[in-house]
Amino acid sequence: MNQRVKVLVLLIVLVTSTTFSAAEPGGNGDGLRDMQCGGACHGDAGQNATSLLTLSIEYPEQVWVGQPAEVRIVVEGVDVAHDEQLIGLFLLSSTNAHGDTPLEDGWEILSNGQGGSGNYVERSTDGTGSILEHTWVLRADAIGAKTLYAAVHHADASGPAQGSPFFGVSQGFEINVAPVPEDLARIHEDFTPTTAREVGEDLTVLLHTKYTDAAQVEWRTEDGAVIQAAVNSTEANYWQFTLPAAIAPSTIEWRATLSGEGPSQTTPWFAVSAQITPEEVDALPIYLQGLAMGLVLFGAVLAMQRPSGQTDDSLKIYDETPTIEALQPAEEAADSQPSIAPLPEEGLPPGWTDEQWQWYGHEYLAGTYGDGPQ
């Protein structure tokens, strides 16, 4: 009993020693996520508090079908309305909380501004001031009006709702997608920019265009320095340039200025992140370790269920029949043997043995067995 109490106390200590904060200040990483991730990813949705941050969306005056367009979320009140260090930003096509990513409304996400292609990003707010901006590059697949929303998730390290997950969503911003002007020098509809590469590797980009006679490419680093890239034409409407290798994980951006007989245009900035791919981990030792721990736990449970005063000798009575018989009382063993009938004066009947008389003598004398007296 004492051992069981000790284990119970240990479990209680482990549970109570963990944090009860509903928010997840460490974040969950960039990705493609619905708005309902506010409950699944950042704590219990039932505990959400309303964010006081102001959200808006900026986009170009002209958004053409099949062409990249920058869409920027602007967050105001950062480090003023709340004491947060990490903000999760969503770009949404509705507020249904399910199936509400831009992909559901015919948008293609070419860049999330951080070397990915999801609608959700996490940004640090340390030293960023009261305004935070983040830009996606989208491409619409059809002409017409489309609505986008901005949403935000974060925590708060102070105030009455400290530790709660905060959520906020903007009003809808309607974007009119127009037909492409005739002969516009533009990126081909089948071109998809690369968003990630390995640290230490150059990236050669083959840019496919339409109605383009000349292309200029520039790229910039995270500190804002802009550098011109050497561009070569491999064939009509194909342009090749190389981005230099990064020596550490970082993000650079590039854009192209395209010109031809028709109108010229400058593309949005496309982000490319340099990453270090983590080494693959052999999962077999981890599985074996988990199995071993499970067996140890199973053995501990069995040990706790065993009566405290029981010994190995007392357990033998359950699997050794001779021992059980030896422990039976002598009186009980004697009662189990039948009483022997008295022998007739002439002795055992002809052909009988002592053992037969021991078991069937009473029946012989009663005349119910063999040729006994009637």
C-alpha positions as CSV (number, residue, x, y, z in Angstrom):
1,M,0.0,0.0,0.0
2,N,2.9,2.4,0.8
3,Q,4.4,1.8,-2.6
4,R,1.1,2.6,-4.4
5,V,0.8,5.8,-2.4
6,K,4.3,6.8,-3.4
7,V,3.6,6.3,-7.1
8,L,0.3,8.2,-6.9
9,V,2.1,11.2,-5.2
10,L,4.8,11.1,-7.9
11,L,2.2,11.3,-10.7
12,I,0.4,14.2,-9.0
13,V,3.7,16.1,-8.6
14,L,4.5,15.6,-12.3
15,V,1.1,16.8,-13.4
16,T,1.0,19.9,-11.2
17,S,4.6,20.9,-12.1
18,T,3.6,21.6,-15.7
19,T,2.4,25.0,-16.9
20,F,-1.4,25.5,-17.1
21,S,-1.1,28.2,-19.8
22,A,-3.5,27.7,-22.6
23,A,-1.4,29.6,-25.2
24,E,1.7,28.1,-26.8
25,P,4.4,30.8,-26.8
26,G,6.8,28.6,-28.7
27,G,4.6,28.6,-31.8
28,N,4.0,25.8,-34.2
29,G,5.9,26.9,-37.3
30,D,4.7,28.2,-40.7
31,G,2.3,26.1,-42.8
32,L,-1.0,25.8,-44.5
33,R,-3.7,26.1,-41.8
34,D,-7.4,26.9,-41.4
35,M,-8.5,29.5,-38.9
36,Q,-9.7,26.8,-36.6
37,C,-6.0,26.2,-35.8
38,G,-6.6,28.9,-33.1
39,G,-7.9,26.1,-30.9
40,A,-6.0,23.1,-32.1
41,C,-2.6,24.8,-32.4
42,H,-2.5,27.6,-29.9
43,G,-4.5,26.2,-27.0
44,D,-8.2,25.5,-26.2
45,A,-10.4,27.5,-28.6
46,G,-12.9,27.8,-25.7
47,Q,-10.4,29.9,-23.8
48,N,-9.7,32.4,-26.6
49,A,-9.6,36.0,-25.7
50,T,-10.2,38.8,-28.2
51,S,-7.1,40.4,-29.6
52,L,-6.9,44.2,-29.5
53,L,-4.5,44.4,-32.5
54,T,-5.8,46.2,-35.6
55,L,-5.6,44.2,-38.9
56,S,-5.8,45.4,-42.5
57,I,-4.8,44.1,-46.0
58,E,-3.0,46.0,-48.7
59,Y,-2.9,44.9,-52.3
60,P,-2.1,46.4,-55.8
61,E,-4.5,48.5,-57.7
62,Q,-4.3,46.1,-60.6
63,V,-4.4,42.4,-60.0
64,W,-4.4,40.3,-63.2
65,V,-5.6,36.8,-63.6
66,G,-2.7,34.3,-63.8
67,Q,-0.1,36.9,-62.7
68,P,1.7,37.2,-59.3
69,A,0.4,39.9,-56.9
70,E,1.7,41.1,-53.6
71,V,-0.8,40.9,-50.7
72,R,0.3,42.5,-47.4
73,I,-1.1,42.1,-43.9
74,V,-0.6,45.2,-41.7
75,V,-0.8,44.7,-37.9
76,E,-1.1,47.8,-35.7
77,G,-0.8,48.0,-31.9
78,V,2.1,45.5,-31.6
79,D,3.8,45.7,-28.2
80,V,1.3,48.3,-27.2
81,A,-2.1,46.6,-26.9
82,H,-0.5,43.3,-25.7
83,D,2.8,42.1,-24.3
84,E,3.6,39.4,-26.9
85,Q,6.8,38.1,-28.5
86,L,5.4,35.9,-31.2
87,I,2.5,36.5,-33.5
88,G,0.8,34.0,-35.8
89,L,-0.6,35.6,-39.0
90,F,-3.2,34.0,-41.2
91,L,-4.2,35.0,-44.8
92,L,-7.8,33.6,-45.3
93,S,-10.4,33.5,-48.0
94,S,-13.4,33.2,-45.5
95,T,-14.1,33.0,-41.8
96,N,-15.7,29.6,-41.8
97,A,-12.9,28.2,-39.6
98,H,-12.6,25.3,-42.0
99,G,-11.7,25.1,-45.6
100,D,-10.9,28.8,-45.5
101,T,-7.3,29.1,-46.9
102,P,-6.8,31.1,-50.1
103,L,-6.4,27.9,-52.0
104,E,-10.1,27.2,-51.4
105,D,-11.0,30.3,-53.4
106,G,-8.8,29.8,-56.4
107,W,-5.6,31.5,-55.2
108,E,-2.2,29.9,-55.6
109,I,0.3,30.9,-52.9
110,L,3.7,31.4,-54.7
111,S,5.5,32.8,-51.7
112,N,4.7,33.3,-48.0
113,G,7.6,35.8,-47.6
114,Q,9.6,33.4,-45.5
115,G,10.7,30.8,-48.0
116,G,7.4,28.8,-48.0
117,S,4.1,28.6,-49.7
118,G,1.6,28.4,-46.8
119,N,-1.0,30.9,-45.6
120,Y,0.2,30.9,-42.0
121,V,3.5,32.4,-40.8
122,E,4.9,33.3,-37.3
123,R,6.7,36.5,-36.8
124,S,8.7,37.7,-33.8
125,T,7.7,41.1,-32.4
126,D,10.9,41.9,-30.5
127,G,12.0,45.4,-31.4
128,T,9.6,45.8,-34.3
129,G,7.8,48.8,-33.0
130,S,4.0,49.2,-33.0
131,I,3.4,48.1,-36.7
132,L,4.1,44.7,-38.2
133,E,3.8,44.0,-41.9
134,H,4.0,40.7,-43.8
135,T,3.7,40.0,-47.5
136,W,2.5,37.0,-49.5
137,V,2.7,36.6,-53.3
138,L,-0.6,35.1,-54.7
139,R,-1.8,34.2,-58.2
140,A,-5.5,34.1,-59.0
141,D,-6.9,31.5,-61.4
142,A,-10.1,33.3,-62.5
143,I,-11.5,36.7,-63.3
144,G,-13.8,38.3,-60.7
145,A,-14.1,39.6,-57.2
146,K,-12.4,37.7,-54.4
147,T,-12.4,38.4,-50.7
148,L,-9.4,38.0,-48.3
149,Y,-9.2,38.2,-44.5
150,A,-6.4,38.7,-42.1
151,A,-6.4,36.8,-38.8
152,V,-4.0,36.9,-35.9
153,H,-3.2,34.5,-32.9
154,H,-0.9,35.4,-30.1
155,A,-0.5,35.3,-26.3
156,D,-0.2,38.1,-23.7
157,A,2.3,38.0,-20.9
158,S,0.4,40.5,-18.8
159,G,-3.1,41.8,-18.1
160,P,-6.3,40.1,-16.9
161,A,-6.2,37.4,-19.6
162,Q,-2.5,36.6,-19.1
163,G,-1.7,33.2,-20.6
164,S,-4.8,32.9,-22.7
165,P,-4.7,32.5,-26.5
166,F,-5.8,35.7,-28.2
167,F,-7.5,35.7,-31.6
168,G,-8.6,38.4,-34.0
169,V,-9.9,38.6,-37.5
170,S,-10.2,41.6,-39.9
171,Q,-13.1,42.7,-42.1
172,G,-13.2,41.3,-45.6
173,F,-11.1,43.0,-48.3
174,E,-12.5,42.6,-51.8
175,I,-10.0,42.2,-54.6
176,N,-11.1,42.5,-58.2
177,V,-9.1,40.2,-60.5
178,A,-9.0,41.6,-64.0
179,P,-8.1,40.2,-67.4
180,V,-4.4,40.4,-68.5
181,P,-3.7,43.4,-70.8
182,E,-2.9,42.3,-74.4
183,D,0.8,41.8,-75.1
184,L,1.7,42.5,-71.5
185,A,5.3,41.4,-70.8
186,R,4.6,38.9,-68.1
187,I,5.6,35.6,-66.3
188,H,4.2,32.5,-67.9
189,E,1.3,30.9,-66.1
190,D,3.2,27.6,-65.6
191,F,6.2,29.3,-63.8
192,T,6.4,28.5,-60.0
193,P,9.3,30.1,-58.1
194,T,11.6,28.1,-55.9
195,T,11.1,28.9,-52.2
196,A,13.8,27.0,-50.4
197,R,17.4,25.7,-50.9
198,E,20.2,24.2,-49.0
199,V,22.8,26.4,-47.2
200,G,26.0,26.6,-49.3
201,E,24.3,25.9,-52.6
202,D,23.8,28.3,-55.5
203,L,20.3,28.5,-57.0
204,T,19.9,28.8,-60.7
205,V,16.5,30.0,-61.8
206,L,15.0,29.5,-65.3
207,L,12.3,32.2,-65.7
208,H,9.6,31.5,-68.2
209,T,7.9,34.5,-69.6
210,K,5.5,35.7,-72.3
211,Y,5.7,38.7,-74.7
212,T,9.1,39.5,-73.2
213,D,12.1,40.8,-75.2
214,A,14.3,41.8,-72.2
215,A,14.5,40.9,-68.5
216,Q,16.4,42.4,-65.6
217,V,16.7,40.7,-62.2
218,E,17.7,42.1,-58.9
219,W,17.9,40.5,-55.5
220,R,18.2,41.7,-52.0
221,T,19.4,40.4,-48.6
222,E,17.7,40.7,-45.3
223,D,19.6,43.9,-44.5
224,G,18.0,45.5,-47.6
225,A,21.0,45.7,-49.9
226,V,19.9,45.4,-53.6
227,I,22.2,43.7,-56.1
228,Q,21.8,43.2,-59.9
229,A,22.0,39.6,-61.2
230,A,23.4,38.6,-64.5
231,V,20.6,37.4,-66.8
232,N,21.1,35.2,-69.9
233,S,18.5,34.3,-72.5
234,T,18.6,30.6,-73.3
235,E,15.8,30.9,-75.9
236,A,12.8,33.0,-76.6
237,N,11.0,33.9,-73.4
238,Y,13.4,31.9,-71.2
239,W,15.8,33.8,-68.9
240,Q,18.4,32.3,-66.6
241,F,20.1,33.8,-63.6
242,T,21.9,32.5,-60.5
243,L,21.4,33.5,-56.9
244,P,24.6,33.1,-54.8
245,A,24.9,30.5,-52.0
246,A,24.1,31.5,-48.4
247,I,26.7,30.7,-45.7
248,A,24.0,30.5,-43.0
249,P,20.3,30.0,-42.7
250,S,18.7,33.2,-44.2
251,T,16.2,34.5,-46.7
252,I,16.9,36.6,-49.9
253,E,14.3,38.0,-52.3
254,W,14.4,38.5,-56.1
255,R,12.2,40.2,-58.6
256,A,12.3,40.7,-62.4
257,T,11.5,43.7,-64.6
258,L,10.1,42.5,-67.9
259,S,9.7,44.5,-71.1
260,G,8.6,43.9,-74.7
261,E,6.5,45.4,-77.4
262,G,3.5,45.8,-75.0
263,P,3.4,47.2,-71.5
264,S,6.3,46.4,-69.1
265,Q,5.9,45.2,-65.6
266,T,7.9,44.5,-62.5
267,T,7.1,41.3,-60.6
268,P,6.7,41.1,-56.9
269,W,9.6,40.0,-54.6
270,F,9.9,36.3,-54.4
271,A,11.5,35.0,-51.2
272,V,14.0,32.1,-51.1
273,S,15.1,30.7,-47.8
274,A,18.4,28.9,-47.2
275,Q,18.0,26.0,-44.8
276,I,20.0,23.2,-43.3
277,T,18.2,19.9,-43.7
278,P,18.3,18.0,-40.4
279,E,19.9,14.6,-40.5
280,E,17.6,11.6,-40.6
281,V,17.3,9.9,-37.2
282,D,17.3,6.1,-37.0
283,A,13.9,5.5,-35.3
284,L,14.6,1.9,-34.4
285,P,16.6,2.6,-31.2
286,I,13.8,5.0,-30.1
287,Y,11.1,2.3,-30.7
288,L,13.2,-0.2,-28.8
289,Q,13.7,2.2,-25.9
290,G,10.0,2.9,-25.8
291,L,9.3,-0.9,-25.8
292,A,11.7,-1.4,-23.0
293,M,10.2,1.4,-20.9
294,G,6.7,-0.1,-21.6
295,L,7.9,-3.5,-20.3
296,V,9.4,-1.9,-17.2
297,L,6.1,0.0,-16.5
298,F,4.1,-3.2,-17.1
299,G,6.4,-5.1,-14.6
300,A,6.0,-2.3,-12.1
301,V,2.2,-2.5,-12.3
302,L,2.3,-6.2,-11.8
303,A,4.5,-5.8,-8.7
304,M,2.1,-3.2,-7.3
305,Q,-0.8,-5.7,-7.6
306,R,1.0,-8.5,-5.7
307,P,-0.1,-8.8,-2.1
308,S,2.6,-7.4,0.2
309,G,2.8,-10.4,2.6
310,Q,2.9,-13.1,-0.1
311,T,6.1,-15.2,-0.5
312,D,7.3,-17.5,-3.3
313,D,6.7,-20.6,-1.2
314,S,3.1,-19.7,-0.7
315,L,2.6,-19.2,-4.4
316,K,3.7,-22.8,-5.1
317,I,0.3,-24.1,-3.9
318,Y,-1.3,-22.8,-7.1
319,D,0.9,-24.8,-9.5
320,E,2.1,-27.9,-7.5
321,T,-0.7,-30.5,-6.8
322,P,1.4,-32.7,-4.3
323,T,2.0,-29.6,-2.2
324,I,-1.7,-28.9,-2.0
325,E,-2.4,-32.5,-1.0
326,A,0.3,-32.3,1.7
327,L,-1.4,-29.2,3.2
328,Q,-4.8,-30.9,3.5
329,P,-5.8,-31.8,7.1
330,A,-5.2,-35.4,8.2
331,E,-8.9,-35.7,9.2
332,E,-10.1,-34.6,5.8
333,A,-7.8,-37.2,4.1
334,A,-9.0,-39.9,6.4
335,D,-12.7,-39.0,5.7
336,S,-12.0,-39.4,2.0
337,Q,-11.1,-43.1,2.4
338,P,-14.1,-45.6,2.6
339,S,-14.5,-47.8,5.8
340,I,-13.7,-51.5,5.3
341,A,-16.5,-54.1,5.7
342,P,-15.9,-56.8,8.3
343,L,-14.7,-60.1,6.8
344,P,-17.0,-63.1,7.0
345,E,-16.0,-65.9,9.5
346,E,-14.8,-68.0,6.6
347,G,-12.5,-65.2,5.3
348,L,-12.4,-63.6,1.9
349,P,-14.9,-64.9,-0.6
350,P,-13.3,-67.2,-3.2
351,G,-11.4,-65.2,-5.9
352,W,-11.5,-61.9,-3.9
353,T,-8.5,-59.8,-3.1
354,D,-7.9,-57.5,-0.2
355,E,-8.2,-54.5,-2.4
356,Q,-11.5,-55.7,-3.8
357,W,-12.9,-56.3,-0.4
358,Q,-11.8,-52.9,0.8
359,W,-13.9,-51.2,-1.9
360,Y,-16.8,-53.6,-2.5
361,G,-17.1,-55.6,0.8
362,H,-20.2,-53.7,1.9
363,E,-22.0,-54.5,-1.3
364,Y,-21.0,-58.2,-1.0
365,L,-22.4,-58.5,2.5
366,A,-25.6,-56.6,1.4
367,G,-26.0,-59.2,-1.5
368,T,-25.8,-56.5,-4.2
369,Y,-22.4,-57.5,-5.6
370,G,-21.4,-60.8,-7.2
371,D,-22.5,-64.0,-5.3
372,G,-22.7,-62.4,-1.8
373,P,-25.1,-63.6,0.8
374,Q,-28.8,-62.7,0.3
